[in-house]
Amino acid sequence: MAKLKSRNSNRKIIILVACVVLALVIGATVAVLLVQEQNHGEQISHINISSMPNDREYYLDEALDITGLSVQVVLNNGSYYFVSADEVTVTGFDSSKVKEELVLTVRYQGFTDTFTVSVEAFPKPKPTLVYIEVKDYKPTYTWAEWQSNWINLDGTYIECHYSDDSTYRVTLTTARIIDGLEGINGPGTYTLTVYYDEYESGVFCTTTFTITITN
């Protein structure tokens, strides 16, 4: 009788252990499936070029510039995010010969999209200097400041504007102020004239800025 009870007890333990193991296996399987489903939903579906590069017209032997390129990455779950030019690879560019329409391929994590550029025969003309401005100057002084320290040009610069809308900065020094400083003899408002020139192009530009000296 004792042996029979022992056997029944052992069977119950075995059945209980088996149920626990089965429950653990089912739980682990469900967890894996949920993770797989979640990961699947976050996988990339495709990419789209959302913003074209600033420069899409090239001349012979000019280097590729993809500044301004932005790519939209669309996921399987419908969400998306954007990556910039330095996060993608662009292939297919060749400026060694004239091409009216050259197809370039943008790659990101195995997915691709394309855009076109052109290559023209003549070298791109250099932009010309159009005008200059004085930026970040100190506009107001007390007469005591002026007498002790004179003009303060820390951080002041000339901003050069070119025909292709590009800009270039040059630190402003007193050597570039060609008129106005010698006339400052007390409190008042004074206009100073600044110049910038380019030896290669022969372009000479001037501009003015105003300072006020108080008592």
Order of alpha helices (4+ residues) and beta strands (2+ residues): alpha-beta-beta-beta-beta-beta-beta-beta-beta-beta-alpha-beta-beta-beta-beta-beta
